[in-house]
Amino acid sequence: MKPFPHFLRALAAALSCPQVIASTYDDFITSALIPFLPDDDGIPFTDYQIVNFWFAPDAASTIYKPFVDTGSTGMVISAIDIPEWNAEEAECYPRGWEYLSSSRRLYSGNWIPKDVYFNLGNSSHELIQAQVPVLCVTSVTICNGTTKYNSTVNGGSCPTDPGGYIPPITSFPTGIRIMGVGFDRQGDGMPQGTPDKNPFLNIVSIGGNLPVHFRPGYIITKEGITIGLTKTNMEGMRYVQLPTINTTMPRNPYDWGAIPACMSVGGAPCSIGTALLDTGLSNSYITLPSNASVATSPGTTLLVNGSEVKIEFGAPIVAADEFIVGQNISGGVAPTKVSVTLSDTRIPFVNTGRHVYRAWEVAFDAVLGRVGFRPVPQ
């Protein structure tokens, strides 16, 4: 792994540190739940996790139902579906785009500042208000050519293939509803996916009041997203410290690197890299060194059923995700499928998919830059 000496030194340091001692949350008492809408089959994290939100403090106004995506950062909504959207006014705001590598979709539009309301008309949960720029999408393109999209080179356009093929652009698409709430996503086709775009980290009121005694962060459980970290709701968490992000720009204090992890297939020694616990996918992607011994289905990159996969988070190990490919997909942590890439030019990496949340409740402390793991209550 010679191409990445600085990265590996930083990551090894993070992994070699003892478990971060939990700082007190005694001074923080404000939190509120944004509930997920019920799953059709009743099994948590089978399908997308959907929430309700509004752009106006009136429950009779347009309601939006996006899926919560820890694999991206930023709210991505069809402009044409927003009644108050105006093309001329939109051009007063910064042009923007986000590329989702899993679907190869490139969303383009304008980042327009919005008030975002959760729990309107819900007497069981406190009203939550956030303020963030929203990517109001005016076009979408599937970058399905032979030339891979590169955000540094291509920006808001799909690349043109050597043969001249340009993917078709769909103007004013409807039905786009993504609520990106992840961290460390700028390097994966989302250079504009910074923490100021994350609605869960830019809360301006809870219960109609300014949040006081409030620690920015959130907890993902089967019930939904808990906004605000407290001594009570963080009890039992064990922590993995995140690395700081190397940047030439002024760093947002809530900007942190990926989760340090170690992953292996078939009982082989684990490879040190990073992990993404992605609520936006039911499948998994793993990148390992070229000398890794894996068995894939003929003509594909998919691990064969029966392959043993182990992912460890932190060192000493704070949490682990272990499964056998193809077993207990409907109710356990095994993803629907697992794709593997062997490479010596890419850092080992795993996108776990969302089934890992069936075993672990996961917290993100945006101030201290750490992720908490707690077993799901049985």
SEVOGU-477552 format. One record per residue (C-alpha): residue number from 0; residue in three letters; x, y, z. Coordinates in steps of 0.05 Angstrom, whole numbers, plus 5000, padded with zeros to 4 digits. Each point is the difference from the previous one (the first is absolute). Last residue first. Layout:
! residues N
+-----+------+------+------+------+
|  nr | rest |   xx |   yy |   zz |
+-----+------+------+------+------+
| NUM |  ALA |    X |    Y |    Z |
...
+-----+------+------+------+------+
! end
This chain:
! residues 378
+-----+------+------+------+------+
|  nr | rest |   xx |   yy |   zz |
+-----+------+------+------+------+
| 377 |  GLN | 4336 | 4844 | 5450 |
| 376 |  PRO | 5028 | 5070 | 5006 |
| 375 |  VAL | 5043 | 5019 | 4940 |
| 374 |  PRO | 5072 | 4998 | 5021 |
| 373 |  ARG | 5032 | 5068 | 5010 |
| 372 |  PHE | 5051 | 5033 | 4954 |
| 371 |  GLY | 5023 | 5073 | 5006 |
| 370 |  VAL | 5035 | 5038 | 4944 |
| 369 |  ARG | 5049 | 5055 | 5016 |
| 368 |  GLY | 5017 | 5070 | 4977 |
| 367 |  LEU | 4997 | 5036 | 5067 |
| 366 |  VAL | 4951 | 5052 | 4975 |
| 365 |  ALA | 4961 | 4961 | 4948 |
| 364 |  ASP | 4986 | 4942 | 5047 |
| 363 |  PHE | 4971 | 4947 | 4954 |
| 362 |  ALA | 4960 | 4944 | 5032 |
| 361 |  VAL | 4987 | 4929 | 4977 |
| 360 |  GLU | 4951 | 4948 | 5026 |
| 359 |  TRP | 5028 | 4933 | 4980 |
| 358 |  ALA | 4974 | 4932 | 4978 |
| 357 |  ARG | 4944 | 5017 | 4952 |
| 356 |  TYR | 5040 | 5062 | 4981 |
| 355 |  VAL | 5050 | 4955 | 4964 |
| 354 |  HIS | 4944 | 4985 | 4950 |
| 353 |  ARG | 5010 | 5070 | 4970 |
| 352 |  GLY | 5057 | 4988 | 4952 |
| 351 |  THR | 5069 | 4982 | 5025 |
| 350 |  ASN | 5039 | 5044 | 4952 |
| 349 |  VAL | 5069 | 4973 | 5010 |
| 348 |  PHE | 5068 | 5029 | 4984 |
| 347 |  PRO | 5072 | 4979 | 4989 |
| 346 |  ILE | 5036 | 5061 | 4971 |
| 345 |  ARG | 5005 | 4999 | 4925 |
| 344 |  THR | 5061 | 4991 | 4956 |
| 343 |  ASP | 5014 | 4928 | 5020 |
| 342 |  SER | 4932 | 4977 | 4976 |
| 341 |  LEU | 4952 | 4941 | 5007 |
| 340 |  THR | 4926 | 5020 | 4996 |
| 339 |  VAL | 4946 | 4961 | 5035 |
| 338 |  SER | 4924 | 5002 | 4993 |
| 337 |  VAL | 4956 | 4974 | 5056 |
| 336 |  LYS | 4927 | 4983 | 4992 |
| 335 |  THR | 4935 | 5009 | 5039 |
| 334 |  PRO | 5042 | 5020 | 5060 |
| 333 |  ALA | 5010 | 4953 | 5059 |
| 332 |  VAL | 4980 | 5034 | 5065 |
| 331 |  GLY | 4941 | 4956 | 5018 |
| 330 |  GLY | 4925 | 4999 | 4986 |
| 329 |  SER | 4990 | 4993 | 4925 |
| 328 |  ILE | 5072 | 4985 | 4982 |
| 327 |  ASN | 5006 | 4941 | 5047 |
| 326 |  GLN | 5054 | 4965 | 4958 |
| 325 |  GLY | 5022 | 5019 | 4930 |
| 324 |  VAL | 5069 | 5025 | 5019 |
| 323 |  ILE | 5019 | 4977 | 5070 |
| 322 |  PHE | 5001 | 5056 | 5050 |
| 321 |  GLU | 5042 | 5039 | 5050 |
| 320 |  ASP | 4995 | 5074 | 5016 |
| 319 |  ALA | 5044 | 5019 | 5059 |
| 318 |  ALA | 5000 | 5052 | 5055 |
| 317 |  VAL | 5050 | 5037 | 5045 |
| 316 |  ILE | 5061 | 4959 | 4980 |
| 315 |  PRO | 5062 | 5025 | 5035 |
| 314 |  ALA | 5008 | 5027 | 4949 |
| 313 |  GLY | 4940 | 5029 | 4964 |
| 312 |  PHE | 4945 | 4968 | 4957 |
| 311 |  GLU | 5011 | 4928 | 4979 |
| 310 |  ILE | 4970 | 4971 | 4937 |
| 309 |  LYS | 4995 | 4925 | 4988 |
| 308 |  VAL | 4976 | 4965 | 4938 |
| 307 |  GLU | 4992 | 4924 | 4991 |
| 306 |  SER | 4984 | 4978 | 4929 |
| 305 |  GLY | 4942 | 4949 | 5000 |
| 304 |  ASN | 4966 | 5030 | 4939 |
| 303 |  VAL | 5051 | 5022 | 4949 |
| 302 |  LEU | 5028 | 5070 | 5003 |
| 301 |  LEU | 4975 | 5043 | 4943 |
| 300 |  THR | 5051 | 5030 | 4951 |
| 299 |  THR | 4967 | 4966 | 4941 |
| 298 |  GLY | 5017 | 4956 | 4940 |
| 297 |  PRO | 4998 | 4936 | 5041 |
| 296 |  SER | 4977 | 5011 | 5072 |
| 295 |  THR | 5057 | 5024 | 5044 |
| 294 |  ALA | 5048 | 4963 | 5047 |
| 293 |  VAL | 5050 | 5043 | 5038 |
| 292 |  SER | 5074 | 4994 | 5015 |
| 291 |  ALA | 5029 | 5069 | 5014 |
| 290 |  ASN | 5065 | 5013 | 4962 |
| 289 |  SER | 4970 | 5059 | 4962 |
| 288 |  PRO | 4987 | 5039 | 5064 |
| 287 |  LEU | 4927 | 5006 | 5022 |
| 286 |  THR | 4940 | 5045 | 4980 |
| 285 |  ILE | 4932 | 4979 | 5027 |
| 284 |  TYR | 4931 | 5021 | 4977 |
| 283 |  SER | 4935 | 4981 | 5036 |
| 282 |  ASN | 4926 | 4993 | 4982 |
| 281 |  SER | 4939 | 5029 | 5034 |
| 280 |  LEU | 5021 | 5071 | 4984 |
| 279 |  GLY | 4981 | 5071 | 5022 |
| 278 |  THR | 5011 | 4988 | 5075 |
| 277 |  ASP | 5075 | 4996 | 4986 |
| 276 |  LEU | 5046 | 4982 | 5057 |
| 275 |  LEU | 5064 | 5022 | 4965 |
| 274 |  ALA | 5065 | 4967 | 5020 |
| 273 |  THR | 5074 | 5015 | 4996 |
| 272 |  GLY | 5065 | 4963 | 4990 |
| 271 |  ILE | 5044 | 4948 | 5034 |
| 270 |  SER | 4998 | 4932 | 4966 |
| 269 |  CYS | 4981 | 4940 | 5043 |
| 268 |  PRO | 5039 | 4936 | 4999 |
| 267 |  ALA | 4961 | 4948 | 4960 |
| 266 |  GLY | 4941 | 4964 | 5032 |
| 265 |  GLY | 4961 | 4995 | 4935 |
| 264 |  VAL | 4994 | 5074 | 4988 |
| 263 |  SER | 5032 | 5055 | 5042 |
| 262 |  MET | 4988 | 5070 | 5024 |
| 261 |  CYS | 5033 | 5050 | 5047 |
| 260 |  ALA | 4968 | 5066 | 5016 |
| 259 |  PRO | 5013 | 5074 | 5013 |
| 258 |  ILE | 4934 | 5039 | 4991 |
| 257 |  ALA | 5007 | 5054 | 4948 |
| 256 |  GLY | 5026 | 5070 | 5010 |
| 255 |  TRP | 4969 | 5058 | 5037 |
| 254 |  ASP | 4969 | 5068 | 4984 |
| 253 |  TYR | 4959 | 5028 | 5058 |
| 252 |  PRO | 5049 | 5056 | 5015 |
| 251 |  ASN | 4996 | 5021 | 4927 |
| 250 |  ARG | 5072 | 5004 | 4977 |
| 249 |  PRO | 5025 | 5063 | 4965 |
| 248 |  MET | 5022 | 4976 | 4931 |
| 247 |  THR | 5066 | 4965 | 4986 |
| 246 |  THR | 4972 | 4936 | 5028 |
| 245 |  ASN | 5023 | 4938 | 5037 |
| 244 |  ILE | 4940 | 4972 | 5037 |
| 243 |  THR | 5006 | 4984 | 5073 |
| 242 |  PRO | 5001 | 4927 | 5019 |
| 241 |  LEU | 4939 | 4967 | 5034 |
| 240 |  GLN | 5003 | 4972 | 5070 |
| 239 |  VAL | 4961 | 4935 | 5010 |
| 238 |  TYR | 4956 | 5000 | 5062 |
| 237 |  ARG | 4962 | 4952 | 5043 |
| 236 |  MET | 4928 | 5020 | 5016 |
| 235 |  GLY | 4965 | 4972 | 5062 |
| 234 |  GLU | 4967 | 5066 | 5020 |
| 233 |  MET | 4997 | 5049 | 4942 |
| 232 |  ASN | 4925 | 5013 | 5006 |
| 231 |  THR | 5004 | 5015 | 5074 |
| 230 |  LYS | 5062 | 5043 | 5002 |
| 229 |  THR | 4974 | 5041 | 4942 |
| 228 |  LEU | 5012 | 5005 | 4925 |
| 227 |  GLY | 4954 | 5042 | 4956 |
| 226 |  ILE | 4956 | 4975 | 4943 |
| 225 |  THR | 4975 | 4929 | 5007 |
| 224 |  ILE | 4988 | 4969 | 4932 |
| 223 |  GLY | 4949 | 4945 | 4991 |
| 222 |  GLU | 4969 | 4942 | 5039 |
| 221 |  LYS | 5049 | 4948 | 4973 |
| 220 |  THR | 5057 | 5042 | 5027 |
| 219 |  ILE | 5046 | 5053 | 4972 |
| 218 |  ILE | 5027 | 5050 | 5051 |
| 217 |  TYR | 5015 | 5072 | 4984 |
| 216 |  GLY | 5049 | 5056 | 5013 |
| 215 |  PRO | 5004 | 5071 | 5024 |
| 214 |  ARG | 5002 | 5003 | 5077 |
| 213 |  PHE | 4944 | 5044 | 5029 |
| 212 |  HIS | 4996 | 5033 | 5068 |
| 211 |  VAL | 4957 | 5050 | 4963 |
| 210 |  PRO | 4963 | 4990 | 4935 |
| 209 |  LEU | 4964 | 5064 | 4981 |
| 208 |  ASN | 4926 | 4989 | 5013 |
| 207 |  GLY | 4941 | 4978 | 4958 |
| 206 |  GLY | 5003 | 4929 | 5026 |
| 205 |  ILE | 5070 | 4994 | 4973 |
| 204 |  SER | 5031 | 5059 | 4963 |
| 203 |  VAL | 5058 | 5019 | 4955 |
| 202 |  ILE | 5027 | 4931 | 4982 |
| 201 |  ASN | 5057 | 4997 | 4950 |
| 200 |  LEU | 5032 | 4932 | 5014 |
| 199 |  PHE | 4940 | 4957 | 4982 |
| 198 |  PRO | 4986 | 5042 | 4938 |
| 197 |  ASN | 5069 | 4985 | 4970 |
| 196 |  LYS | 5018 | 5052 | 4947 |
| 195 |  ASP | 5046 | 5040 | 5047 |
| 194 |  PRO | 5036 | 4934 | 5012 |
| 193 |  THR | 5029 | 5000 | 4929 |
| 192 |  GLY | 4975 | 4962 | 4939 |
| 191 |  GLN | 5026 | 5051 | 4949 |
| 190 |  PRO | 5057 | 4954 | 4979 |
| 189 |  MET | 4949 | 4944 | 4990 |
| 188 |  GLY | 5028 | 4950 | 4949 |
| 187 |  ASP | 5029 | 4955 | 5053 |
| 186 |  GLY | 5053 | 5045 | 5034 |
| 185 |  GLN | 4950 | 5047 | 5032 |
| 184 |  ARG | 4964 | 4944 | 5037 |
| 183 |  ASP | 5038 | 5002 | 5066 |
| 182 |  PHE | 4935 | 5005 | 5040 |
| 181 |  GLY | 4930 | 4975 | 4986 |
| 180 |  VAL | 4932 | 5036 | 5004 |
| 179 |  GLY | 4975 | 4998 | 4929 |
| 178 |  MET | 4925 | 5009 | 4997 |
| 177 |  ILE | 4980 | 4976 | 4930 |
| 176 |  ARG | 4932 | 5011 | 4967 |
| 175 |  ILE | 4998 | 5003 | 4924 |
| 174 |  GLY | 4928 | 4991 | 4977 |
| 173 |  THR | 5000 | 5044 | 4938 |
| 172 |  PRO | 5054 | 5013 | 4949 |
| 171 |  PHE | 5007 | 5071 | 4972 |
| 170 |  SER | 5045 | 4983 | 4942 |
| 169 |  THR | 5023 | 4930 | 4987 |
| 168 |  ILE | 5069 | 5001 | 4967 |
| 167 |  PRO | 5023 | 4947 | 4951 |
| 166 |  PRO | 5069 | 4969 | 5009 |
| 165 |  ILE | 5051 | 5029 | 4951 |
| 164 |  TYR | 5033 | 4950 | 4952 |
| 163 |  GLY | 5057 | 5032 | 4960 |
| 162 |  GLY | 5041 | 4937 | 4987 |
| 161 |  PRO | 5051 | 5021 | 5052 |
| 160 |  ASP | 4942 | 5003 | 5051 |
| 159 |  THR | 4974 | 5068 | 5024 |
| 158 |  PRO | 5001 | 5008 | 5075 |
| 157 |  CYS | 4936 | 5014 | 5039 |
| 156 |  SER | 4991 | 5073 | 5017 |
| 155 |  GLY | 4996 | 5039 | 5066 |
| 154 |  GLY | 5074 | 4995 | 5016 |
| 153 |  ASN | 5035 | 4959 | 4947 |
| 152 |  VAL | 5074 | 5007 | 5018 |
| 151 |  THR | 5000 | 5003 | 5076 |
| 150 |  SER | 4935 | 4960 | 5006 |
| 149 |  ASN | 5027 | 4942 | 4958 |
| 148 |  TYR | 4948 | 4958 | 4964 |
| 147 |  LYS | 5027 | 4936 | 4970 |
| 146 |  THR | 5006 | 4997 | 4924 |
| 145 |  THR | 4963 | 4940 | 4970 |
| 144 |  GLY | 4933 | 5035 | 5001 |
| 143 |  ASN | 4946 | 4991 | 5052 |
| 142 |  CYS | 5002 | 5069 | 5033 |
| 141 |  ILE | 4926 | 5000 | 5015 |
| 140 |  THR | 4978 | 5072 | 4993 |
| 139 |  VAL | 4953 | 5042 | 5043 |
| 138 |  SER | 4976 | 5071 | 4989 |
| 137 |  THR | 4966 | 5057 | 5037 |
| 136 |  VAL | 5014 | 4975 | 5071 |
| 135 |  CYS | 4989 | 5047 | 5059 |
| 134 |  LEU | 5062 | 4985 | 5040 |
| 133 |  VAL | 4980 | 5024 | 5069 |
| 132 |  PRO | 5040 | 5051 | 5040 |
| 131 |  VAL | 4988 | 4989 | 5074 |
| 130 |  GLN | 4958 | 5025 | 5058 |
| 129 |  ALA | 4971 | 4949 | 5049 |
| 128 |  GLN | 4936 | 5001 | 5040 |
| 127 |  ILE | 4975 | 4945 | 5046 |
| 126 |  LEU | 4929 | 4995 | 5028 |
| 125 |  GLU | 4997 | 4954 | 5060 |
| 124 |  HIS | 4972 | 4930 | 4993 |
| 123 |  SER | 4935 | 4967 | 5022 |
| 122 |  SER | 4956 | 5058 | 4980 |
| 121 |  ASN | 5020 | 4993 | 4927 |
| 120 |  GLY | 4971 | 5058 | 4961 |
| 119 |  LEU | 5068 | 5018 | 4973 |
| 118 |  ASN | 5052 | 4948 | 5021 |
| 117 |  PHE | 5057 | 5028 | 4958 |
| 116 |  TYR | 5009 | 5069 | 4970 |
| 115 |  VAL | 5052 | 5023 | 4950 |
| 114 |  ASP | 5014 | 5074 | 4989 |
| 113 |  LYS | 5033 | 5009 | 4933 |
| 112 |  PRO | 5062 | 5030 | 4968 |
| 111 |  ILE | 5003 | 4985 | 4925 |
| 110 |  TRP | 5058 | 4959 | 4972 |
| 109 |  ASN | 4985 | 5000 | 4926 |
| 108 |  GLY | 4991 | 4943 | 4951 |
| 107 |  SER | 5036 | 4937 | 4978 |
| 106 |  TYR | 4993 | 4926 | 5019 |
| 105 |  LEU | 5049 | 4950 | 4971 |
| 104 |  ARG | 4977 | 4928 | 5004 |
| 103 |  ARG | 5052 | 4944 | 4998 |
| 102 |  SER | 4953 | 4959 | 5045 |
| 101 |  SER | 5052 | 4979 | 5052 |
| 100 |  SER | 5046 | 5059 | 4982 |
|  99 |  LEU | 4950 | 5053 | 5020 |
|  98 |  TYR | 5022 | 5065 | 4967 |
|  97 |  GLU | 4978 | 5066 | 5031 |
|  96 |  TRP | 4993 | 5067 | 4965 |
|  95 |  GLY | 4998 | 5074 | 5013 |
|  94 |  ARG | 4989 | 5068 | 4971 |
|  93 |  PRO | 5002 | 5054 | 5053 |
|  92 |  TYR | 4937 | 5042 | 5010 |
|  91 |  CYS | 4973 | 5059 | 4960 |
|  90 |  GLU | 4984 | 4950 | 4945 |
|  89 |  ALA | 4944 | 4972 | 5043 |
|  88 |  GLU | 4963 | 5067 | 4998 |
|  87 |  GLU | 4991 | 4994 | 4925 |
|  86 |  ALA | 4980 | 4927 | 5002 |
|  85 |  ASN | 4949 | 5010 | 5056 |
|  84 |  TRP | 4987 | 4947 | 5054 |
|  83 |  GLU | 4941 | 5016 | 5045 |
|  82 |  PRO | 4962 | 4937 | 4982 |
|  81 |  ILE | 5060 | 4953 | 5010 |
|  80 |  ASP | 4989 | 4939 | 4956 |
|  79 |  ILE | 5033 | 5033 | 4939 |
|  78 |  ALA | 5064 | 5009 | 5040 |
|  77 |  SER | 5007 | 4925 | 5013 |
|  76 |  ILE | 5033 | 4992 | 5068 |
|  75 |  VAL | 5072 | 4983 | 5021 |
|  74 |  MET | 5014 | 5015 | 5073 |
|  73 |  GLY | 5074 | 4998 | 5015 |
|  72 |  THR | 5053 | 4949 | 5019 |
|  71 |  SER | 5004 | 4930 | 4970 |
|  70 |  GLY | 5007 | 4928 | 5023 |
|  69 |  THR | 4964 | 5013 | 5065 |
|  68 |  ASP | 4935 | 5004 | 4960 |
|  67 |  VAL | 4932 | 5013 | 5032 |
|  66 |  PHE | 4946 | 4987 | 4948 |
|  65 |  PRO | 4958 | 5060 | 4982 |
|  64 |  LYS | 4925 | 5010 | 5014 |
|  63 |  TYR | 4981 | 5072 | 4986 |
|  62 |  ILE | 4936 | 5034 | 5024 |
|  61 |  THR | 4973 | 5061 | 4964 |
|  60 |  SER | 4965 | 5048 | 5046 |
|  59 |  ALA | 4941 | 4979 | 5045 |
|  58 |  ALA | 5047 | 4985 | 5057 |
|  57 |  ASP | 5021 | 5073 | 5001 |
|  56 |  PRO | 5069 | 5021 | 5022 |
|  55 |  ALA | 5025 | 5001 | 4928 |
|  54 |  PHE | 5052 | 4959 | 4963 |
|  53 |  TRP | 4971 | 4935 | 5027 |
|  52 |  PHE | 5028 | 4933 | 5022 |
|  51 |  ASN | 4979 | 4927 | 5006 |
|  50 |  VAL | 5049 | 4943 | 5010 |
|  49 |  ILE | 5016 | 4938 | 4959 |
|  48 |  GLN | 5051 | 4945 | 5016 |
|  47 |  TYR | 5010 | 4964 | 4934 |
|  46 |  ASP | 4984 | 4926 | 5001 |
|  45 |  THR | 5020 | 4943 | 5045 |
|  44 |  PHE | 5028 | 5043 | 5055 |
|  43 |  PRO | 4951 | 4977 | 5053 |
|  42 |  ILE | 4955 | 4940 | 4986 |
|  41 |  GLY | 4926 | 5021 | 5001 |
|  40 |  ASP | 4986 | 4977 | 4929 |
|  39 |  ASP | 4976 | 5067 | 4974 |
|  38 |  ASP | 5048 | 5039 | 5044 |
|  37 |  PRO | 4967 | 5053 | 5043 |
|  36 |  LEU | 5020 | 5073 | 4990 |
|  35 |  PHE | 5064 | 5017 | 5037 |
|  34 |  PRO | 4992 | 5043 | 5061 |
|  33 |  ILE | 5037 | 5067 | 5009 |
|  32 |  LEU | 5015 | 4997 | 5074 |
|  31 |  ALA | 5019 | 5058 | 5045 |
|  30 |  SER | 5058 | 5019 | 5045 |
|  29 |  THR | 5019 | 5053 | 5050 |
|  28 |  ILE | 5035 | 4981 | 5066 |
|  27 |  PHE | 5073 | 5015 | 4989 |
|  26 |  ASP | 5043 | 5019 | 5061 |
|  25 |  ASP | 5009 | 4929 | 5023 |
|  24 |  TYR | 5025 | 4976 | 4933 |
|  23 |  THR | 5067 | 4981 | 5031 |
|  22 |  SER | 5058 | 4980 | 4958 |
|  21 |  ALA | 5001 | 4927 | 4982 |
|  20 |  ILE | 5071 | 4974 | 5002 |
|  19 |  VAL | 5022 | 4987 | 4929 |
|  18 |  GLN | 5017 | 4927 | 4990 |
|  17 |  PRO | 5075 | 4992 | 5000 |
|  16 |  CYS | 5039 | 5030 | 4942 |
|  15 |  SER | 5028 | 4950 | 4951 |
|  14 |  LEU | 4944 | 5008 | 4949 |
|  13 |  ALA | 5007 | 5076 | 4997 |
|  12 |  ALA | 5075 | 4996 | 4994 |
|  11 |  ALA | 4994 | 4947 | 4946 |
|  10 |  LEU | 4953 | 5047 | 4962 |
|   9 |  ALA | 5047 | 5059 | 5004 |
|   8 |  ARG | 5060 | 4958 | 4978 |
|   7 |  LEU | 4959 | 4967 | 4946 |
|   6 |  PHE | 4977 | 5066 | 4971 |
|   5 |  HIS | 5070 | 5029 | 5000 |
|   4 |  PRO | 5030 | 4939 | 4965 |
|   3 |  PHE | 4946 | 4994 | 4946 |
|   2 |  PRO | 5032 | 4981 | 4934 |
|   1 |  LYS | 5043 | 4947 | 5036 |
|   0 |  MET | 4942 | 4952 | 5014 |
+-----+------+------+------+------+
! end
